[in-house]
């Protein structure tokens, strides 16, 4: 009888040990998976492709960005330093990186209804909201008015053209706000910005770039930062 009891005790111990090992392996996998997602979302992963960098040409030959690449966006004093992609729909780059590979972090992308050369008076760009300031999670910085006023500059490179960017409005709005989320409704943008912005400053031009991201998972609330675009010249 004692042998039977010991046998079952050993069996239970081994089963518990196996369960603990499996839980440990699952935990390690999730840690690795999360780290991989955030690595894919980091600006450092694509920094070599930034126009004008010494490595851009050489790196592009080994693993090029897809043909959907249209511009490069940088906002000073944030982690936003990414290529902008554009497809013929607004779903493709939700879960695809700039190389064309699957990625939960997706890419920063221009609304499919906009002109790819940013010649529209109002261009709308989207990006996932990720913690740690990755992707457009960095737009959260502009909720702080002191940061908003002290860090308003950026740059947009479109082919050979370079535009100086200046943040002029910060809004918290609904994704169904047609005046902001319809690139053809740009004539209403300044009115909405003045009336509904948390912070608003006089724009440097009427050529506008809008950056949009989710406020919370599963919510239709969006953080929108509006920037004026001023042509600086060619590279």
Secondary structure, DSSP 8 states (H G I E B T S, - for coil): -HHHHHHHHHHHHHHHHHHHHHHHHHHHHHHHHHHHHHHHH-GGGTGGGSTT-TTHHHHHHHS---TTEEEEEEETTSS-EEEEE--SSSSGGGSB-TTS-B-TT--EEE-TTS-TTS-SSEEEEE--B-GGG-BGGGGGGGGSHHHHHH--EEEEEETTEEEEEEEEEEEEEETT-HHHH-GGGGGGHHHHHHHH-SEE---S-S-EEEEEEESSTT--EEEEEEEEEEEEEE-
